[in-house]
Amino acid sequence: MITVETLAAEDLDLGVGSVQKTHPNGGVMNAHQVSLSTLSVAGAAGLAYSEVYATPVLIDVAVFSKEVTVPGASPGDFVMASHDGIGTESIIMSSHVSAVNTVRVVFAHVTTGSVGGVAGTLRVLVFKTR
């Protein structure tokens, strides 16, 4: 007997699109895979927010926040944010919906010294709570 969990795990690496799987007991199973962004407020179009953004320079245990507009976001929704330039910096990112259509992205530097001033792309994706 094969379980749905096993089939789903095997299919996750195939990407986005239609999938056909031969059932071990005979017959063909059809499914359609979707990208994670399909479940967000942006829908299949992808990102809810994206901009080229240089992080501020943060000195000795500092916090900075930036608010961005994401249409359809509501307090309590789940948020994912990324910045492709801070990979080697000691900056912690956090994000949440602070008001209707508004996401606050927080950059925190929790060590001593100076970090930041890094250019890159800030991306935000919001998922509705059900």
N, C-alpha and C positions, 0 to 999 in steps of 0.2 A: 504494500500500500504506500502511495506517495502522498505527501501532505502539501497543502497550498503554500505553507511557509517555505518549503524547499523549492518549489517551482518559482515563487516570487524572488527568492534569494538568487537563484540561477539566472533569472531574467533581468535583474537590476543592472547588470553590466552591459546590456545590449543597447542602451541609449533610449532615445525618444522615437516612438513610432509604433506600428502594429507588430504584434508578435504572434507566431503560431507555434504551438508546442504539441508534439505527439504524446498522447497519454499512454502510459505503459500498458494499460488494459485495453487499448484500442481507441480509435477516434482521434480527432484533432481539437485542441482547445485554442480559442482565439482571445487575445487580449490587446489592449492598447496602453502603452506606457506614456506617461506625461512627465514633463520636467517639473522640478520643485516649484519654479516660478508660476506654473499654471495654477497652483493653489493659492497664490498671493493676490493682493488687491490689484496687481498689475496684470493678472491673467497670463495667458500664453505669450503675451508681448514681451514678458521678461521683467526687467528691473522697474521698481516703483520710483526710484530716484537715483541719479548718477551725476557727478560733477567732478571736474579736475579740481583738487583742493590740496593746498599745502597746510600740513598740521602746524599749529603754533609752536613756538619754542617754549618748552616747559622746563622750569628750573626748580630743583629741590622739592619734591613732593608737591606737585601742583596738579590742578584739575582745570580743564577747559571744556566747555560744551558748545555745540553748534546745533541750531535748530534748522530743520529742512521741511519743506512742504511735500507731503505724500497724500494726494487726494484719496479719500476713502478710509484713511486710518482713523481708528477710534481708540480711546484709552482702554487698556486691557488686551489689545491685539498683541500678537507675538511679532517681534522685530529681529531681523538679522542685518548687521551692518559690517562692512569691510572697507579697508583702505589698503591698497596694494603697495604703498610705500613704507609702511611701518614695520615690516617683517623683522628687521634686525634691531629696531629701537625697543627700549624698555617702556613701551606705552601700552596700557591696557585700555581696550575700547569696550564700551557698553552702550546700549541704546534702548529706548522705550518710547511709546506714544505718550507725549506730554499733554496733548489737547487734540481735539478733532482736527484731522488733516495735518498734524504737526508731530514730527519725530525729533527727539533730542538725542544726539550722538555725543557721548561723553568720552573724552580722552584724558586718561589719568597717568601721571608719572609718579611712581611710588618709591623711587630711589633718589639718591643725591646726584648732583651734577645736572648738566643741561642736555636735553634731548628734543627732537622735533624739528620743525622747519622742513619737513620732508614732503616733497610734492608727490602726488599720486592720484588715483581715482577713488573717491568716496562713493560707495554703493549702499543702498538701503532697500530692503525687501520686507514688506509687511504682510502678515498672515492673519486673516480674520479669525477671531474666536467663534466658536459655534454655540 
